[in-house]
Amino acid sequence: MSGTTTLAGKLALHCSGNCNFGVGDELTILNGVGTLSGTFSEVLFFGFGSGAAVDVIYAHVANDVKLHVLQALSPAPVPVPAAVWLMQGALGSLTRMTRRSRTVA
């Protein structure tokens, strides 16, 4: 970016796919030429696991905004659909019924 950049409002971070960041990692999210002022009021996480935490570093002299990872950032686990659990239960029941019928015969 060049010119004057004023930061305000909320910073929303979205994870879509493979976005794994470890504790201590540093990510530059804005690098500009010119004047940088202001701060974000809040950092929101979407698609990350619980406990995600970063420290926002405002380097006004270098015109950078960086994120320093305090708590590991990784994608949220994808829930298994209920249909899969139902199918596993049905297959388990069929297996038990088949074993019982072989034992009786």
Order of alpha helices (4+ residues) and beta strands (2+ residues): beta-beta-beta-beta-beta-beta-beta-alpha
